[in-house]
Amino acid sequence: MTTVVPDIHDIRIFQKPGRVTGRVADSVDQLLLILPARPTVAHFRQLPQGSKLQGVYRKRVAGSTPAFATHLANKKQTLLVAGTISGDASAFEQLTLGRKLVAAATGQKAGVLGICAVGFEPDAQATLVNNVLAAALAAGLKLPTFKSKAAPAKIKSIRLLGLSKPLDTSRTEAEAKGNNLARWLTSLPPNMLDAVRYADVVKDLAKERGWQYKRFVTKDLKALGAGAFLAVAQGNDDDSAGIVRLRYRPGAKNANADLSLVGKGIIFDTGGTNLKPFASMLDMHGDMQGSAVALGTFLTISELELPLAVDCWLALTENRTGPNAYKSQDVVTAANGKTIQIIHTDAEGRLALADALVLASREHPGLIIDYATLTGTCVSAITSRYSGVFTNRAEWHSRLKRAGRRSGERVWPFPIGKEFLTELKSDTADFMQCLPKGAGDHILAASFLAEFVENDIPWVHLDLSAADRAGGLAHVGSKFTGFGVRYTISVILDEKLFKASP
């Protein structure tokens, strides 16, 4: 079986601090120019052909993005695409501006892309350029395609121009690499990335990066009593399903994890015995995006060489229909011994995650974060512009929201608790998997998952309602957004919700 190799190559980035001269502008094929909301004559004087640019700006359509576009009168006929933004704009607004400007500049041919922000204080300029750079790196990814004629690259290289001082782009680049990996894997057709090939991709990445790798196959999971995960997997006609564990250990190889990332990896979701209708099943190769985000975050941490011991658990299987598929009213036993009455086979994600959470928590990490495209009710509650966040540490709600504002990957917290489990009371098992119908399934699902986090370990659950959005979101222009990589790095580096082991 051929292994699918992720195409997430680096785009070279060059920096040219100081004034943007005509010669500097000549070095790029397309130039993204970011100006304050109300640019002055002084701002245009800092640019080559500033008078011309100011004249074009005056003819703009108010409120449009780009604010204006023109070609510089130079040998390359550099395409200049400009946008305006206030100095106190949010990260989400900056990332969104970047996505729109990059899309306007790169629609014709690949070239050297320049990014320049004029009229901002040095710290604000650095933040803004980094966020527009994130959009350029997202657009530079060639998503999987199997057309007979390969699509050309959009961006050859990137030049950061007019900086007050050299810019540290290492975090932005690492986050982009993790996000690109997540989107690339999620976009693969399900026959190109089945559970076995997925595990092979992860194994190859582990060998390349020096991560520890272990795959728990069916016989291992039976020995561990992982009946919830295996119930979902039993509809497969082969032994492809498994749970993969990765370890990143920059220090002692046997250290307990400071952080454990857990991802739902349903390679394709038919709905099982309770079969989905066509429209709901069409894009269900994307139901493994939670695992891809966990893996992408793991890659970013490794790229940054953060001094943290990190585990990553990927629950990989399909949810198929067939004579062996699990069905309503089955009773299954999870790895922690709790019994579950199956109500709806299309609520499979919480079952796959349940056992992965048990295995992760038994390693006694400092924090567990799980990722899943889990419930439609989360989309109904907050749309696909935000993702839902849940935690067994309610006092973290404000900090979890703040990490979303900082990263531009916005979240909204919801409650969980034993009170919600009373709605899942079962006559035949410890609790039902879900309700036959009713509101608040995102809250019930998270409350269900909390029962599989052992040892009172701090835990955060992301219901990725923003993972799938036509037209993209923030800096990402693709339908599958890879939401969660930037968010998690903000939780780690900005909010510091936990401390690394000594």
Residue pairs with C-beta under 8 A, 6 or more apart in sequence:
1 196
1 197
1 200
2 197
3 197
3 200
3 201
3 204
4 188
4 192
4 193
4 197
4 201
5 201
5 204
6 181
6 184
6 185
6 201
6 205
7 141
7 142
7 144
7 184
8 141
8 177
8 180
8 181
8 184
10 173
10 177
11 136
11 137
11 140
11 155
11 156
11 157
11 158
12 157
12 158
13 133
13 157
13 158
13 159
13 160
13 169
13 173
14 157
14 158
14 159
14 160
15 159
15 160
15 163
15 166
15 167
16 24
16 27
16 159
16 160
16 161
16 162
16 163
17 162
17 163
17 164
17 165
17 166
18 162
18 163
19 46
19 162
20 46
20 47
20 48
20 116
20 118
20 161
20 162
21 48
22 48
22 49
22 74
24 48
24 161
24 162
25 31
25 48
25 72
25 74
25 78
25 114
25 161
26 74
26 75
26 76
26 78
27 112
27 114
27 159
28 76
28 78
28 111
28 112
28 113
28 114
28 159
28 161
29 76
29 78
29 79
29 109
29 111
29 112
29 113
30 78
30 79
30 80
30 81
30 105
30 106
30 111
30 112
30 113
30 114
31 72
31 78
31 79
31 80
31 81
31 105
31 113
31 114
31 115
31 116
31 161
32 81
32 82
32 83
32 98
32 101
32 102
32 105
32 113
32 114
32 115
32 116
32 132
32 136
33 47
33 53
33 80
33 81
33 82
33 83
33 116
33 117
33 118
34 82
34 83
34 84
34 85
34 97
34 101
34 115
34 116
34 117
34 118
34 128
34 129
34 132
35 43
35 57
35 67
35 82
35 83
35 84
35 85
35 117
35 118
35 119
36 43
36 84
36 85
36 86
36 87
36 119
36 120
37 84
37 85
37 86
37 87
38 84
39 54
39 57
39 84
39 118
39 119
40 119
41 54
43 118
43 119
44 50
44 51
44 53
44 54
44 57
46 118
46 119
46 162
47 53
47 116
47 118
48 72
49 72
49 73
52 70
52 73
53 70
53 80
53 82
56 68
56 70
57 67
57 68
57 82
59 68
60 67
60 68
65 83
65 97
65 100
65 101
66 81
66 82
66 83
66 100
66 101
66 104
67 82
67 83
67 84
68 82
69 79
69 80
69 81
69 82
69 104
70 79
70 80
71 77
71 78
71 79
71 80
72 78
72 80
78 114
79 105
79 108
81 101
81 104
81 105
82 101
83 97
83 100
83 101
85 93
85 94
85 97
85 128
87 120
87 121
87 124
89 97
90 405
90 408
91 127
91 131
91 405
91 406
91 407
91 408
92 405
92 408
92 410
92 474
94 127
94 128
94 131
94 132
94 408
95 131
95 134
95 135
95 408
95 474
95 475
96 474
96 475
97 132
98 131
98 132
98 133
98 134
98 135
98 136
98 475
99 135
99 138
99 139
99 472
99 474
99 475
99 476
99 477
101 132
101 135
102 113
102 132
102 135
102 136
102 139
102 477
103 139
103 477
105 113
106 113
106 139
106 154
106 155
109 152
110 152
110 153
110 154
110 155
110 156
111 155
111 156
112 156
112 157
112 158
112 159
113 136
113 155
113 156
113 157
113 158
113 159
114 158
114 159
114 160
114 161
115 129
115 132
115 133
115 136
115 158
115 159
115 160
115 161
116 160
116 161
116 162
117 125
117 128
117 129
117 132
117 162
118 162
120 128
122 164
122 165
125 163
125 164
126 163
126 164
126 165
126 167
129 160
129 163
129 167
130 167
130 169
130 171
130 172
131 172
131 408
131 475
133 158
133 160
133 169
133 172
134 172
134 175
134 176
134 475
134 486
135 475
135 476
135 477
136 155
136 158
137 158
137 172
137 173
137 176
137 180
138 176
138 179
138 180
138 183
138 475
138 476
138 477
138 478
139 154
139 155
139 477
140 153
140 154
140 155
140 158
141 180
141 183
141 184
141 478
142 151
142 153
142 154
143 183
143 184
143 187
143 478
144 184
144 187
144 188
144 189
144 192
145 151
146 189
146 192
160 167
160 169
170 304
171 304
171 489
171 493
173 303
174 300
174 303
174 304
174 489
175 300
175 485
175 486
175 489
177 296
177 299
177 300
177 303
178 296
178 297
178 298
178 299
178 300
178 303
178 482
178 485
179 296
179 476
179 482
179 485
179 486
180 296
180 482
181 292
181 295
181 296
181 299
182 289
182 292
182 293
182 295
182 296
182 480
182 482
182 484
182 485
183 292
183 476
183 478
183 480
183 481
183 482
185 193
185 198
185 201
185 288
185 292
185 295
186 285
186 286
186 288
186 289
186 292
186 480
186 482
187 286
187 478
187 480
188 285
189 285
190 267
190 268
190 284
190 285
190 318
193 201
193 267
193 285
193 288
194 240
194 267
194 318
195 236
195 240
195 241
195 242
195 265
195 267
195 316
195 317
195 318
196 240
198 265
198 267
198 288
198 291
198 314
198 316
199 215
199 242
199 244
199 316
202 213
202 244
202 246
202 295
202 314
203 213
203 215
205 211
205 295
205 299
206 212
206 213
206 246
207 213
209 299
209 302
211 246
211 247
211 248
211 298
211 302
212 246
212 247
212 248
212 249
212 253
213 244
213 245
213 246
214 244
214 245
215 242
215 243
215 244
215 245
216 224
216 226
216 242
216 243
216 244
216 245
216 359
217 239
217 241
217 242
218 230
218 233
218 239
218 241
218 242
220 242
221 229
221 230
221 242
221 243
221 355
222 230
224 335
224 355
224 359
225 333
225 334
225 335
225 337
226 243
226 334
226 335
226 355
226 358
226 359
227 332
227 333
227 334
227 335
227 355
228 332
228 333
228 334
228 335
228 340
228 351
228 352
228 354
228 355
229 241
229 243
229 315
229 317
229 351
229 352
229 354
229 355
229 356
230 241
230 332
231 326
231 330
231 332
231 342
231 351
232 241
232 266
232 272
232 317
232 319
232 326
232 348
232 351
232 352
233 241
233 317
233 318
234 324
234 325
234 326
235 272
235 318
235 319
235 320
235 321
235 322
235 324
235 325
235 326
236 317
236 318
236 320
237 320
237 322
237 324
240 317
240 318
241 316
241 317
241 318
242 316
242 317
243 313
243 314
243 315
243 316
243 355
243 356
243 359
244 312
244 313
244 314
244 316
245 311
245 312
245 313
245 314
245 359
246 295
246 298
246 311
246 312
246 313
246 314
247 257
247 309
247 310
247 311
247 312
248 298
248 301
248 302
248 308
248 309
248 310
248 311
248 312
249 255
249 309
250 305
250 306
250 307
250 308
250 309
251 307
251 309
252 309
255 309
255 501
256 309
256 363
256 364
256 365
256 366
256 501
257 309
257 310
257 311
257 363
257 364
257 365
257 366
258 308
258 309
258 310
258 365
258 366
258 367
258 498
258 499
258 500
258 501
259 301
259 308
259 309
259 310
259 311
259 365
259 366
259 367
259 368
259 369
259 492
259 498
260 310
260 311
260 312
260 313
260 360
260 361
260 363
260 365
260 367
260 368
260 369
261 294
261 297
261 298
261 310
261 311
261 312
261 313
261 368
261 369
261 370
261 371
261 488
262 294
262 312
262 313
262 315
262 353
262 356
262 357
262 360
262 368
262 369
262 370
262 371
263 288
263 290
263 291
263 292
263 293
263 294
263 295
263 312
263 313
263 314
263 315
263 370
263 371
263 372
264 287
264 288
264 290
264 291
264 315
264 349
264 352
264 353
264 370
264 371
264 372
264 373
264 374
265 288
265 290
265 291
265 292
265 314
265 315
265 316
265 317
265 352
266 284
266 287
266 288
266 317
266 318
266 319
266 348
266 349
266 352
267 285
267 287
267 288
267 316
267 317
267 318
268 284
268 285
268 287
268 318
268 319
268 320
269 276
269 281
269 284
269 287
269 318
269 319
269 346
269 348
270 276
270 281
270 284
270 318
270 319
270 320
270 321
271 280
271 281
271 319
271 321
271 345
271 346
272 319
272 320
272 321
272 325
272 326
272 327
272 345
272 346
272 348
273 321
273 325
273 326
273 327
273 328
273 345
274 328
274 344
274 345
274 346
275 281
275 321
276 284
276 346
283 468
283 479
286 373
286 467
286 468
286 480
287 319
287 349
287 373
288 316
289 371
289 373
289 464
289 467
289 468
289 480
289 482
290 349
290 370
290 371
290 372
290 373
290 374
290 462
290 464
290 467
291 314
291 315
291 316
291 371
292 482
293 371
293 464
293 467
293 482
293 483
293 484
293 485
294 312
294 313
294 314
294 370
294 371
295 312
295 314
296 482
296 484
296 485
297 312
297 484
297 485
297 488
297 489
298 310
298 312
300 485
300 489
301 308
301 310
301 489
301 492
304 489
306 492
306 493
307 500
308 492
308 500
309 500
309 501
311 360
311 363
311 365
313 356
313 359
313 360
314 356
315 352
315 353
315 355
315 356
317 352
319 345
319 346
319 348
325 345
326 332
326 342
326 345
327 342
327 345
328 342
328 343
328 344
328 345
329 341
329 342
329 343
329 428
330 341
330 342
331 339
331 340
331 341
331 342
331 428
331 429
332 339
332 340
332 342
332 351
333 339
333 340
334 340
334 351
334 354
334 355
334 358
334 452
335 354
335 355
335 358
335 359
335 452
336 358
336 451
336 452
336 454
338 430
338 431
338 451
338 452
339 429
339 430
340 351
340 354
340 429
340 430
340 431
340 432
340 433
341 426
341 428
341 429
341 431
341 432
341 433
342 433
343 432
343 433
343 434
343 435
343 436
344 433
344 434
344 436
347 433
347 434
347 441
347 445
349 372
349 373
349 374
349 445
350 372
350 374
350 433
350 434
350 445
350 448
350 449
351 433
353 370
353 372
353 374
353 449
353 452
354 448
354 449
354 451
354 452
355 452
356 370
357 368
357 370
357 449
357 452
357 453
357 459
358 452
358 454
360 368
361 368
361 452
361 453
361 454
361 455
361 457
361 459
362 454
362 455
364 455
364 457
365 457
366 457
366 458
366 498
366 499
366 500
366 501
367 457
367 458
367 459
367 460
367 497
367 498
368 453
368 457
368 458
368 459
368 460
369 459
369 460
369 461
369 462
369 488
369 491
370 449
370 459
370 460
370 461
370 462
371 462
371 464
371 484
372 461
372 462
372 463
372 464
373 463
373 464
373 467
373 468
374 442
374 445
374 463
374 464
375 441
375 442
375 445
375 463
375 465
376 441
377 439
377 440
377 441
377 442
378 387
378 388
378 442
378 463
378 465
379 465
381 388
381 412
381 414
381 442
381 465
382 388
382 412
382 465
383 465
384 465
384 466
384 468
384 469
384 473
385 410
385 466
385 469
385 473
386 404
386 410
386 411
386 412
386 465
386 466
387 409
387 410
387 411
387 412
387 462
387 463
387 464
387 465
387 466
387 467
387 483
387 484
387 487
388 411
388 412
388 413
388 414
388 442
388 446
388 462
388 463
388 465
389 400
389 401
389 404
389 411
389 412
389 413
389 414
389 460
389 461
389 462
389 463
390 413
390 414
390 415
390 416
390 443
390 446
390 450
390 460
390 461
390 463
391 397
391 400
391 413
391 416
391 458
391 459
391 460
391 461
392 416
392 450
392 453
392 456
392 458
392 459
393 458
393 459
394 415
396 460
396 497
397 413
399 495
399 497
400 411
400 413
400 460
400 491
400 495
401 411
401 412
401 413
402 494
402 495
403 411
403 487
403 490
403 491
403 494
403 495
404 410
404 411
404 487
404 490
406 490
406 494
407 486
407 487
407 489
407 490
407 494
408 474
408 475
408 486
409 466
409 474
409 483
409 484
409 486
409 487
409 490
410 466
411 462
411 487
414 442
414 443
414 446
415 443
416 443
416 446
416 447
416 450
417 447
417 450
418 447
420 440
420 443
420 444
420 447
421 431
421 447
421 448
421 451
423 435
423 438
423 444
424 431
424 432
424 433
424 434
424 435
424 444
424 447
424 448
425 431
425 432
426 432
431 448
431 451
433 448
434 441
434 444
434 445
434 448
435 441
435 444
442 463
445 463
446 461
446 463
449 461
450 459
450 461
453 459
458 497
458 498
460 491
460 497
462 484
462 487
464 483
464 484
466 473
466 481
466 483
467 480
467 481
467 482
467 483
467 484
468 479
468 480
468 481
469 479
469 481
470 479
471 477
471 479
472 478
472 479
472 481
473 481
473 483
474 481
476 482
476 483
491 497
